[in-house]
Amino acid sequence: MDGDPQLSTLDGAGSLTQMDRPAPDPRKLLDHWEEWERGETPPGRVMSDLKTGGLRELLQDLAAAAAGDGEGS
């Protein structure tokens, strides 16, 4: 069955795991935001850039750190 190995190589095609993405770069994310503020980039493109740039992960890390800081108070 020649098709089986081929199918198994395509099963994961197009999917990114957390390890495949670089760490979020806050400077790049801010640059995307500022492009939108200046009217250089449409909102949909900015949202896409922020998403692929790791904004969610950055916000999750910041929220977790803020929650950790608040526990000792």
mmCIF file as gemmi writes it, N, C-alpha and C atoms, coordinates in Angstrom:
data_model
loop_
_atom_site.group_PDB
_atom_site.id
_atom_site.type_symbol
_atom_site.label_atom_id
_atom_site.label_alt_id
_atom_site.label_comp_id
_atom_site.label_asym_id
_atom_site.label_entity_id
_atom_site.label_seq_id
_atom_site.pdbx_PDB_ins_code
_atom_site.Cartn_x
_atom_site.Cartn_y
_atom_site.Cartn_z
_atom_site.occupancy
_atom_site.B_iso_or_equiv
_atom_site.pdbx_formal_charge
_atom_site.auth_seq_id
_atom_site.auth_asym_id
_atom_site.pdbx_PDB_model_num
ATOM 1 N N . MET Axp A 1 ? 0.839 -1.189 0 1 0 ? 1 A 1
ATOM 2 C CA . MET Axp A 1 ? 0 0 0 1 0 ? 1 A 1
ATOM 3 C C . MET Axp A 1 ? 0.876 1.242 0 1 0 ? 1 A 1
ATOM 4 N N . ASP Axp A 2 ? 1.107 1.753 -1.169 1 0 ? 2 A 1
ATOM 5 C CA . ASP Axp A 2 ? 1.995 2.893 -1.319 1 0 ? 2 A 1
ATOM 6 C C . ASP Axp A 2 ? 1.392 4.178 -0.772 1 0 ? 2 A 1
ATOM 7 N N . GLY Axp A 3 ? 0.084 4.293 -0.711 1 0 ? 3 A 1
ATOM 8 C CA . GLY Axp A 3 ? -0.556 5.528 -0.273 1 0 ? 3 A 1
ATOM 9 C C . GLY Axp A 3 ? -0.471 5.788 1.224 1 0 ? 3 A 1
ATOM 10 N N . ASP Axp A 4 ? -0.333 4.751 2.028 1 0 ? 4 A 1
ATOM 11 C CA . ASP Axp A 4 ? -0.322 4.921 3.477 1 0 ? 4 A 1
ATOM 12 C C . ASP Axp A 4 ? 0.825 5.798 3.983 1 0 ? 4 A 1
ATOM 13 N N . PRO Axp A 5 ? 2.087 5.569 3.586 1 0 ? 5 A 1
ATOM 14 C CA . PRO Axp A 5 ? 3.162 6.437 4.065 1 0 ? 5 A 1
ATOM 15 C C . PRO Axp A 5 ? 2.978 7.878 3.627 1 0 ? 5 A 1
ATOM 16 N N . GLN Axp A 6 ? 2.455 8.051 2.445 1 0 ? 6 A 1
ATOM 17 C CA . GLN Axp A 6 ? 2.234 9.402 1.947 1 0 ? 6 A 1
ATOM 18 C C . GLN Axp A 6 ? 1.192 10.123 2.79 1 0 ? 6 A 1
ATOM 19 N N . LEU Axp A 7 ? 0.132 9.421 3.148 1 0 ? 7 A 1
ATOM 20 C CA . LEU Axp A 7 ? -0.895 10.031 3.992 1 0 ? 7 A 1
ATOM 21 C C . LEU Axp A 7 ? -0.339 10.401 5.354 1 0 ? 7 A 1
ATOM 22 N N . SER Axp A 8 ? 0.488 9.555 5.919 1 0 ? 8 A 1
ATOM 23 C CA . SER Axp A 8 ? 1.011 9.839 7.247 1 0 ? 8 A 1
ATOM 24 C C . SER Axp A 8 ? 1.903 11.077 7.232 1 0 ? 8 A 1
ATOM 25 N N . THR Axp A 9 ? 2.583 11.361 6.135 1 0 ? 9 A 1
ATOM 26 C CA . THR Axp A 9 ? 3.425 12.554 6.082 1 0 ? 9 A 1
ATOM 27 C C . THR Axp A 9 ? 2.589 13.812 5.905 1 0 ? 9 A 1
ATOM 28 N N . LEU Axp A 10 ? 1.397 13.68 5.379 1 0 ? 10 A 1
ATOM 29 C CA . LEU Axp A 10 ? 0.547 14.848 5.165 1 0 ? 10 A 1
ATOM 30 C C . LEU Axp A 10 ? -0.363 15.14 6.348 1 0 ? 10 A 1
ATOM 31 N N . ASP Axp A 11 ? -0.471 14.2 7.286 1 0 ? 11 A 1
ATOM 32 C CA . ASP Axp A 11 ? -1.379 14.389 8.415 1 0 ? 11 A 1
ATOM 33 C C . ASP Axp A 11 ? -1.067 15.657 9.197 1 0 ? 11 A 1
ATOM 34 N N . GLY Axp A 12 ? 0.191 15.971 9.426 1 0 ? 12 A 1
ATOM 35 C CA . GLY Axp A 12 ? 0.561 17.136 10.217 1 0 ? 12 A 1
ATOM 36 C C . GLY Axp A 12 ? 0.879 18.362 9.381 1 0 ? 12 A 1
ATOM 37 N N . ALA Axp A 13 ? 0.701 18.277 8.08 1 0 ? 13 A 1
ATOM 38 C CA . ALA Axp A 13 ? 1.042 19.393 7.213 1 0 ? 13 A 1
ATOM 39 C C . ALA Axp A 13 ? 0.189 20.609 7.529 1 0 ? 13 A 1
ATOM 40 N N . GLY Axp A 14 ? 0.839 21.745 7.608 1 0 ? 14 A 1
ATOM 41 C CA . GLY Axp A 14 ? 0.127 22.992 7.823 1 0 ? 14 A 1
ATOM 42 C C . GLY Axp A 14 ? -0.174 23.295 9.276 1 0 ? 14 A 1
ATOM 43 N N . SER Axp A 15 ? 0.186 22.423 10.177 1 0 ? 15 A 1
ATOM 44 C CA . SER Axp A 15 ? -0.089 22.706 11.585 1 0 ? 15 A 1
ATOM 45 C C . SER Axp A 15 ? 1.201 23.087 12.289 1 0 ? 15 A 1
ATOM 46 N N . LEU Axp A 16 ? 1.103 24.062 13.171 1 0 ? 16 A 1
ATOM 47 C CA . LEU Axp A 16 ? 2.249 24.497 13.943 1 0 ? 16 A 1
ATOM 48 C C . LEU Axp A 16 ? 2.036 24.13 15.392 1 0 ? 16 A 1
ATOM 49 N N . THR Axp A 17 ? 3.029 23.56 15.975 1 0 ? 17 A 1
ATOM 50 C CA . THR Axp A 17 ? 2.964 23.315 17.404 1 0 ? 17 A 1
ATOM 51 C C . THR Axp A 17 ? 3.563 24.512 18.112 1 0 ? 17 A 1
ATOM 52 N N . GLN Axp A 18 ? 3.381 24.573 19.399 1 0 ? 18 A 1
ATOM 53 C CA . GLN Axp A 18 ? 3.916 25.678 20.183 1 0 ? 18 A 1
ATOM 54 C C . GLN Axp A 18 ? 5.431 25.791 19.999 1 0 ? 18 A 1
ATOM 55 N N . MET Axp A 19 ? 6.113 24.671 19.817 1 0 ? 19 A 1
ATOM 56 C CA . MET Axp A 19 ? 7.56 24.691 19.692 1 0 ? 19 A 1
ATOM 57 C C . MET Axp A 19 ? 8.021 25.234 18.34 1 0 ? 19 A 1
ATOM 58 N N . ASP Axp A 20 ? 7.17 25.234 17.333 1 0 ? 20 A 1
ATOM 59 C CA . ASP Axp A 20 ? 7.544 25.724 16.015 1 0 ? 20 A 1
ATOM 60 C C . ASP Axp A 20 ? 7.538 27.246 15.937 1 0 ? 20 A 1
ATOM 61 N N . ARG Axp A 21 ? 6.872 27.901 16.851 1 0 ? 21 A 1
ATOM 62 C CA . ARG Axp A 21 ? 6.772 29.356 16.818 1 0 ? 21 A 1
ATOM 63 C C . ARG Axp A 21 ? 7.876 29.99 17.651 1 0 ? 21 A 1
ATOM 64 N N . PRO Axp A 22 ? 8.434 31.082 17.148 1 0 ? 22 A 1
ATOM 65 C CA . PRO Axp A 22 ? 9.416 31.795 17.968 1 0 ? 22 A 1
ATOM 66 C C . PRO Axp A 22 ? 8.705 32.495 19.133 1 0 ? 22 A 1
ATOM 67 N N . ALA Axp A 23 ? 9.466 32.849 20.132 1 0 ? 23 A 1
ATOM 68 C CA . ALA Axp A 23 ? 8.889 33.578 21.266 1 0 ? 23 A 1
ATOM 69 C C . ALA Axp A 23 ? 8.354 34.924 20.778 1 0 ? 23 A 1
ATOM 70 N N . PRO Axp A 24 ? 7.276 35.417 21.393 1 0 ? 24 A 1
ATOM 71 C CA . PRO Axp A 24 ? 6.739 36.714 20.996 1 0 ? 24 A 1
ATOM 72 C C . PRO Axp A 24 ? 7.788 37.817 21.136 1 0 ? 24 A 1
ATOM 73 N N . ASP Axp A 25 ? 7.81 38.71 20.184 1 0 ? 25 A 1
ATOM 74 C CA . ASP Axp A 25 ? 8.722 39.848 20.208 1 0 ? 25 A 1
ATOM 75 C C . ASP Axp A 25 ? 7.892 41.106 20.486 1 0 ? 25 A 1
ATOM 76 N N . PRO Axp A 26 ? 7.924 41.605 21.712 1 0 ? 26 A 1
ATOM 77 C CA . PRO Axp A 26 ? 7.1 42.778 22.053 1 0 ? 26 A 1
ATOM 78 C C . PRO Axp A 26 ? 7.348 43.97 21.144 1 0 ? 26 A 1
ATOM 79 N N . ARG Axp A 27 ? 8.575 44.185 20.708 1 0 ? 27 A 1
ATOM 80 C CA . ARG Axp A 27 ? 8.888 45.325 19.831 1 0 ? 27 A 1
ATOM 81 C C . ARG Axp A 27 ? 8.173 45.185 18.486 1 0 ? 27 A 1
ATOM 82 N N . LYS Axp A 28 ? 8.19 43.98 17.922 1 0 ? 28 A 1
ATOM 83 C CA . LYS Axp A 28 ? 7.5 43.753 16.644 1 0 ? 28 A 1
ATOM 84 C C . LYS Axp A 28 ? 5.998 43.917 16.806 1 0 ? 28 A 1
ATOM 85 N N . LEU Axp A 29 ? 5.453 43.408 17.907 1 0 ? 29 A 1
ATOM 86 C CA . LEU Axp A 29 ? 4.021 43.552 18.147 1 0 ? 29 A 1
ATOM 87 C C . LEU Axp A 29 ? 3.64 45.02 18.256 1 0 ? 29 A 1
ATOM 88 N N . LEU Axp A 30 ? 4.461 45.789 18.961 1 0 ? 30 A 1
ATOM 89 C CA . LEU Axp A 30 ? 4.199 47.227 19.079 1 0 ? 30 A 1
ATOM 90 C C . LEU Axp A 30 ? 4.307 47.912 17.727 1 0 ? 30 A 1
ATOM 91 N N . ASP Axp A 31 ? 5.265 47.502 16.921 1 0 ? 31 A 1
ATOM 92 C CA . ASP Axp A 31 ? 5.394 48.069 15.57 1 0 ? 31 A 1
ATOM 93 C C . ASP Axp A 31 ? 4.135 47.827 14.75 1 0 ? 31 A 1
ATOM 94 N N . HIS Axp A 32 ? 3.573 46.614 14.832 1 0 ? 32 A 1
ATOM 95 C CA . HIS Axp A 32 ? 2.329 46.32 14.111 1 0 ? 32 A 1
ATOM 96 C C . HIS Axp A 32 ? 1.205 47.232 14.605 1 0 ? 32 A 1
ATOM 97 N N . TRP Axp A 33 ? 1.117 47.393 15.9 1 0 ? 33 A 1
ATOM 98 C CA . TRP Axp A 33 ? 0.068 48.234 16.486 1 0 ? 33 A 1
ATOM 99 C C . TRP Axp A 33 ? 0.218 49.679 16.014 1 0 ? 33 A 1
ATOM 100 N N . GLU Axp A 34 ? 1.445 50.177 16.048 1 0 ? 34 A 1
ATOM 101 C CA . GLU Axp A 34 ? 1.683 51.565 15.642 1 0 ? 34 A 1
ATOM 102 C C . GLU Axp A 34 ? 1.401 51.792 14.164 1 0 ? 34 A 1
ATOM 103 N N . GLU Axp A 35 ? 1.654 50.783 13.317 1 0 ? 35 A 1
ATOM 104 C CA . GLU Axp A 35 ? 1.304 50.893 11.901 1 0 ? 35 A 1
ATOM 105 C C . GLU Axp A 35 ? -0.192 51.104 11.736 1 0 ? 35 A 1
ATOM 106 N N . TRP Axp A 36 ? -0.966 50.388 12.539 1 0 ? 36 A 1
ATOM 107 C CA . TRP Axp A 36 ? -2.422 50.537 12.482 1 0 ? 36 A 1
ATOM 108 C C . TRP Axp A 36 ? -2.832 51.926 12.972 1 0 ? 36 A 1
ATOM 109 N N . GLU Axp A 37 ? -2.213 52.386 14.059 1 0 ? 37 A 1
ATOM 110 C CA . GLU Axp A 37 ? -2.559 53.715 14.577 1 0 ? 37 A 1
ATOM 111 C C . GLU Axp A 37 ? -2.266 54.818 13.562 1 0 ? 37 A 1
ATOM 112 N N . ARG Axp A 38 ? -1.209 54.649 12.784 1 0 ? 38 A 1
ATOM 113 C CA . ARG Axp A 38 ? -0.863 55.644 11.765 1 0 ? 38 A 1
ATOM 114 C C . ARG Axp A 38 ? -1.716 55.489 10.508 1 0 ? 38 A 1
ATOM 115 N N . GLY Axp A 39 ? -2.533 54.464 10.451 1 0 ? 39 A 1
ATOM 116 C CA . GLY Axp A 39 ? -3.396 54.241 9.298 1 0 ? 39 A 1
ATOM 117 C C . GLY Axp A 39 ? -2.69 53.567 8.131 1 0 ? 39 A 1
ATOM 118 N N . GLU Axp A 40 ? -1.537 52.965 8.391 1 0 ? 40 A 1
ATOM 119 C CA . GLU Axp A 40 ? -0.765 52.331 7.327 1 0 ? 40 A 1
ATOM 120 C C . GLU Axp A 40 ? -1.22 50.896 7.042 1 0 ? 40 A 1
ATOM 121 N N . THR Axp A 41 ? -1.871 50.275 8.016 1 0 ? 41 A 1
ATOM 122 C CA . THR Axp A 41 ? -2.257 48.876 7.888 1 0 ? 41 A 1
ATOM 123 C C . THR Axp A 41 ? -3.722 48.719 8.293 1 0 ? 41 A 1
ATOM 124 N N . PRO Axp A 42 ? -4.519 48.004 7.505 1 0 ? 42 A 1
ATOM 125 C CA . PRO Axp A 42 ? -5.928 47.806 7.863 1 0 ? 42 A 1
ATOM 126 C C . PRO Axp A 42 ? -6.058 46.916 9.112 1 0 ? 42 A 1
ATOM 127 N N . PRO Axp A 43 ? -7.15 47.104 9.854 1 0 ? 43 A 1
ATOM 128 C CA . PRO Axp A 43 ? -7.338 46.361 11.111 1 0 ? 43 A 1
ATOM 129 C C . PRO Axp A 43 ? -7.226 44.845 10.971 1 0 ? 43 A 1
ATOM 130 N N . GLY Axp A 44 ? -7.764 44.269 9.919 1 0 ? 44 A 1
ATOM 131 C CA . GLY Axp A 44 ? -7.704 42.818 9.744 1 0 ? 44 A 1
ATOM 132 C C . GLY Axp A 44 ? -6.273 42.317 9.61 1 0 ? 44 A 1
ATOM 133 N N . ARG Axp A 45 ? -5.454 43.066 8.892 1 0 ? 45 A 1
ATOM 134 C CA . ARG Axp A 45 ? -4.046 42.687 8.727 1 0 ? 45 A 1
ATOM 135 C C . ARG Axp A 45 ? -3.316 42.798 10.066 1 0 ? 45 A 1
ATOM 136 N N . VAL Axp A 46 ? -3.624 43.858 10.817 1 0 ? 46 A 1
ATOM 137 C CA . VAL Axp A 46 ? -2.984 44.051 12.121 1 0 ? 46 A 1
ATOM 138 C C . VAL Axp A 46 ? -3.359 42.91 13.066 1 0 ? 46 A 1
ATOM 139 N N . MET Axp A 47 ? -4.632 42.542 13.09 1 0 ? 47 A 1
ATOM 140 C CA . MET Axp A 47 ? -5.052 41.442 13.968 1 0 ? 47 A 1
ATOM 141 C C . MET Axp A 47 ? -4.333 40.156 13.584 1 0 ? 47 A 1
ATOM 142 N N . SER Axp A 48 ? -4.196 39.909 12.309 1 0 ? 48 A 1
ATOM 143 C CA . SER Axp A 48 ? -3.485 38.723 11.846 1 0 ? 48 A 1
ATOM 144 C C . SER Axp A 48 ? -2.021 38.768 12.278 1 0 ? 48 A 1
ATOM 145 N N . ASP Axp A 49 ? -1.385 39.918 12.093 1 0 ? 49 A 1
ATOM 146 C CA . ASP Axp A 49 ? 0.02 40.062 12.488 1 0 ? 49 A 1
ATOM 147 C C . ASP Axp A 49 ? 0.199 39.898 13.991 1 0 ? 49 A 1
ATOM 148 N N . LEU Axp A 50 ? -0.715 40.451 14.772 1 0 ? 50 A 1
ATOM 149 C CA . LEU Axp A 50 ? -0.628 40.328 16.228 1 0 ? 50 A 1
ATOM 150 C C . LEU Axp A 50 ? -0.815 38.871 16.656 1 0 ? 50 A 1
ATOM 151 N N . LYS Axp A 51 ? -1.742 38.19 15.998 1 0 ? 51 A 1
ATOM 152 C CA . LYS Axp A 51 ? -2.003 36.791 16.339 1 0 ? 51 A 1
ATOM 153 C C . LYS Axp A 51 ? -0.799 35.917 16.002 1 0 ? 51 A 1
ATOM 154 N N . THR Axp A 52 ? -0.292 36.037 14.79 1 0 ? 52 A 1
ATOM 155 C CA . THR Axp A 52 ? 0.845 35.212 14.398 1 0 ? 52 A 1
ATOM 156 C C . THR Axp A 52 ? 2.126 35.637 15.105 1 0 ? 52 A 1
ATOM 157 N N . GLY Axp A 53 ? 2.166 36.876 15.57 1 0 ? 53 A 1
ATOM 158 C CA . GLY Axp A 53 ? 3.333 37.364 16.297 1 0 ? 53 A 1
ATOM 159 C C . GLY Axp A 53 ? 3.377 36.945 17.755 1 0 ? 53 A 1
ATOM 160 N N . GLY Axp A 54 ? 2.317 36.317 18.237 1 0 ? 54 A 1
ATOM 161 C CA . GLY Axp A 54 ? 2.333 35.786 19.595 1 0 ? 54 A 1
ATOM 162 C C . GLY Axp A 54 ? 1.743 36.691 20.657 1 0 ? 54 A 1
ATOM 163 N N . LEU Axp A 55 ? 0.856 37.611 20.275 1 0 ? 55 A 1
ATOM 164 C CA . LEU Axp A 55 ? 0.274 38.507 21.27 1 0 ? 55 A 1
ATOM 165 C C . LEU Axp A 55 ? -0.449 37.745 22.372 1 0 ? 55 A 1
ATOM 166 N N . ARG Axp A 56 ? -1.187 36.714 22.014 1 0 ? 56 A 1
ATOM 167 C CA . ARG Axp A 56 ? -1.914 35.95 23.031 1 0 ? 56 A 1
ATOM 168 C C . ARG Axp A 56 ? -0.957 35.358 24.072 1 0 ? 56 A 1
ATOM 169 N N . GLU Axp A 57 ? 0.116 34.755 23.591 1 0 ? 57 A 1
ATOM 170 C CA . GLU Axp A 57 ? 1.084 34.156 24.497 1 0 ? 57 A 1
ATOM 171 C C . GLU Axp A 57 ? 1.728 35.202 25.398 1 0 ? 57 A 1
ATOM 172 N N . LEU Axp A 58 ? 2.049 36.363 24.807 1 0 ? 58 A 1
ATOM 173 C CA . LEU Axp A 58 ? 2.645 37.443 25.595 1 0 ? 58 A 1
ATOM 174 C C . LEU Axp A 58 ? 1.684 37.916 26.674 1 0 ? 58 A 1
ATOM 175 N N . LEU Axp A 59 ? 0.42 38.094 26.322 1 0 ? 59 A 1
ATOM 176 C CA . LEU Axp A 59 ? -0.581 38.536 27.302 1 0 ? 59 A 1
ATOM 177 C C . LEU Axp A 59 ? -0.811 37.475 28.376 1 0 ? 59 A 1
ATOM 178 N N . GLN Axp A 60 ? -0.806 36.203 27.975 1 0 ? 60 A 1
ATOM 179 C CA . GLN Axp A 60 ? -0.959 35.128 28.97 1 0 ? 60 A 1
ATOM 180 C C . GLN Axp A 60 ? 0.189 35.144 29.97 1 0 ? 60 A 1
ATOM 181 N N . ASP Axp A 61 ? 1.399 35.319 29.472 1 0 ? 61 A 1
ATOM 182 C CA . ASP Axp A 61 ? 2.56 35.373 30.359 1 0 ? 61 A 1
ATOM 183 C C . ASP Axp A 61 ? 2.475 36.57 31.303 1 0 ? 61 A 1
ATOM 184 N N . LEU Axp A 62 ? 2.086 37.718 30.769 1 0 ? 62 A 1
ATOM 185 C CA . LEU Axp A 62 ? 1.955 38.915 31.603 1 0 ? 62 A 1
ATOM 186 C C . LEU Axp A 62 ? 0.852 38.75 32.644 1 0 ? 62 A 1
ATOM 187 N N . ALA Axp A 63 ? -0.26 38.163 32.251 1 0 ? 63 A 1
ATOM 188 C CA . ALA Axp A 63 ? -1.364 37.948 33.19 1 0 ? 63 A 1
ATOM 189 C C . ALA Axp A 63 ? -0.96 36.979 34.292 1 0 ? 63 A 1
ATOM 190 N N . ALA Axp A 64 ? -0.233 35.93 33.927 1 0 ? 64 A 1
ATOM 191 C CA . ALA Axp A 64 ? 0.223 34.964 34.926 1 0 ? 64 A 1
ATOM 192 C C . ALA Axp A 64 ? 1.207 35.628 35.889 1 0 ? 64 A 1
ATOM 193 N N . ALA Axp A 65 ? 2.09 36.455 35.352 1 0 ? 65 A 1
ATOM 194 C CA . ALA Axp A 65 ? 3.055 37.151 36.217 1 0 ? 65 A 1
ATOM 195 C C . ALA Axp A 65 ? 2.341 38.123 37.14 1 0 ? 65 A 1
ATOM 196 N N . ALA Axp A 66 ? 1.34 38.821 36.61 1 0 ? 66 A 1
ATOM 197 C CA . ALA Axp A 66 ? 0.581 39.77 37.453 1 0 ? 66 A 1
ATOM 198 C C . ALA Axp A 66 ? -0.197 39.032 38.526 1 0 ? 66 A 1
ATOM 199 N N . ALA Axp A 67 ? -0.74 37.883 38.207 1 0 ? 67 A 1
ATOM 200 C CA . ALA Axp A 67 ? -1.469 37.083 39.196 1 0 ? 67 A 1
ATOM 201 C C . ALA Axp A 67 ? -0.519 36.585 40.277 1 0 ? 67 A 1
ATOM 202 N N . GLY Axp A 68 ? 0.705 36.228 39.889 1 0 ? 68 A 1
ATOM 203 C CA . GLY Axp A 68 ? 1.704 35.77 40.842 1 0 ? 68 A 1
ATOM 204 C C . GLY Axp A 68 ? 2.158 36.893 41.754 1 0 ? 68 A 1
ATOM 205 N N . ASP Axp A 69 ? 2.242 38.113 41.22 1 0 ? 69 A 1
ATOM 206 C CA . ASP Axp A 69 ? 2.645 39.272 42.03 1 0 ? 69 A 1
ATOM 207 C C . ASP Axp A 69 ? 1.58 39.634 43.045 1 0 ? 69 A 1
ATOM 208 N N . GLY Axp A 70 ? 0.332 39.436 42.679 1 0 ? 70 A 1
ATOM 209 C CA . GLY Axp A 70 ? -0.776 39.803 43.55 1 0 ? 70 A 1
ATOM 210 C C . GLY Axp A 70 ? -1.021 38.824 44.674 1 0 ? 70 A 1
ATOM 211 N N . GLU Axp A 71 ? -0.499 37.606 44.584 1 0 ? 71 A 1
ATOM 212 C CA . GLU Axp A 71 ? -0.756 36.593 45.608 1 0 ? 71 A 1
ATOM 213 C C . GLU Axp A 71 ? -0.092 36.904 46.919 1 0 ? 71 A 1
ATOM 214 N N . GLY Axp A 72 ? 1.056 37.557 46.9 1 0 ? 72 A 1
ATOM 215 C CA . GLY Axp A 72 ? 1.77 37.82 48.137 1 0 ? 72 A 1
ATOM 216 C C . GLY Axp A 72 ? 1.25 39.047 48.875 1 0 ? 72 A 1
ATOM 217 N N . SER Axp A 73 ? 0.358 39.804 48.279 1 0 ? 73 A 1
ATOM 218 C CA . SER Axp A 73 ? -0.132 41.04 48.897 1 0 ? 73 A 1
ATOM 219 C C . SER Axp A 73 ? -1.14 40.77 49.975 1 0 ? 73 A 1
